[in-house]
Amino acid sequence: TPLQALVMLNDPHVLEASRVLAERLAKEHPTIEEQLSQAFKRIVCRSMKPQEIELLTSYYEEEKTFYNQNIKDAKKLLAIGEYPHAEETDPVSTAALMQVIHTIYNMEEAITKT
């Protein structure tokens, strides 16, 4: 329903879960391809299709470009939630990855089929 979509997009818990996963993946995996692949597997419980890899990588690059120009916005986004932060992560890359993970959490497949 529209209300469910608004909750998923704006819920601080979903945003915090996205941040925590982004910080962990950034620490555990050196490349964005590995980070995206692991995030997708953990959330959707399957490997990404080539088209999905291309789409999510492109989205990550767009978000990274945006946050490179708006570092204050990246830090504001990463401040959401109470779970302790991984301070050694790059705020621009982490915020961009967080946005991609947030998108994965909001996929119909992640919400209704897993």
C-alpha positions in Angstrom: 0.0 0.0 0.0 1.1 3.6 -0.3 1.4 3.9 3.4 3.7 0.9 3.6 5.9 2.4 0.9 6.2 5.7 2.8 7.1 3.9 6.0 9.8 1.9 4.3 11.3 5.0 2.6 11.3 7.1 5.7 11.6 4.7 8.7 14.7 5.6 10.7 15.2 1.9 11.5 15.5 1.0 7.8 17.9 3.9 7.3 19.9 2.9 10.3 20.0 -0.7 9.2 21.2 0.5 5.8 24.0 2.6 7.4 25.2 -0.2 9.6 25.3 -2.7 6.7 27.1 -0.2 4.5 29.7 0.4 7.2 30.3 -3.3 7.7 30.5 -4.1 4.1 32.9 -1.2 3.4 35.2 -2.7 6.2 34.9 -6.3 5.0 35.1 -6.0 1.2 37.5 -3.8 -0.7 35.5 -3.3 -4.0 32.1 -1.8 -4.6 31.2 -4.8 -6.7 31.8 -7.1 -3.7 30.0 -4.8 -1.4 26.9 -4.6 -3.6 26.9 -8.3 -4.2 27.0 -9.1 -0.5 24.3 -6.6 0.4 22.1 -8.0 -2.3 22.6 -11.6 -1.2 22.0 -10.7 2.5 18.8 -8.8 1.8 17.2 -10.5 -1.2 18.8 -14.0 -0.6 20.0 -14.5 -4.2 22.8 -13.4 -6.5 22.3 -10.3 -8.6 21.6 -10.6 -12.3 23.9 -8.7 -14.7 21.3 -6.0 -15.4 20.9 -5.5 -11.6 24.7 -5.2 -11.1 24.9 -2.5 -13.8 21.9 -0.6 -12.4 23.0 -0.6 -8.8 26.6 0.2 -9.7 25.4 3.1 -11.7 23.2 4.3 -8.9 26.1 4.0 -6.5 28.3 6.2 -8.8 25.5 8.8 -9.1 25.1 9.0 -5.3 28.9 9.1 -4.8 29.1 12.1 -7.2 26.3 13.8 -5.3 27.8 13.3 -1.9 31.3 14.4 -3.1 29.7 17.7 -3.8 27.5 17.7 -0.7 29.7 16.2 2.2 27.5 17.8 4.8 24.5 15.9 3.5 26.5 12.7 3.6 27.4 13.3 7.2 23.8 14.2 8.1 22.6 11.0 6.5 25.1 8.9 8.3 24.1 10.5 11.6 20.7 8.7 11.6 20.3 6.1 14.3 21.8 5.2 17.6 24.0 2.2 16.7 27.6 3.1 17.0 29.3 4.4 13.9 32.4 2.9 12.2 34.4 6.1 12.3 37.2 4.9 9.9 34.9 4.7 6.9 34.8 7.4 4.2 31.5 9.3 4.6 31.0 9.9 0.9 31.4 6.2 -0.1 29.5 5.0 2.9 26.6 7.4 2.3 26.4 6.3 -1.3 26.5 2.7 -0.4 23.9 3.3 2.3 21.5 4.8 -0.3 21.9 1.7 -2.6 21.3 -0.6 0.3 18.3 1.4 1.3 17.0 0.9 -2.3 17.6 -2.8 -2.1 15.6 -3.0 1.2 12.7 -1.2 -0.6 12.6 -3.6 -3.5 9.3 -5.5 -3.7 11.3 -8.8 -3.8 12.9 -7.9 -0.5 9.7 -6.8 1.2 7.3 -9.5 0.1 9.2 -12.5 -1.1 12.0 -13.2 1.4 
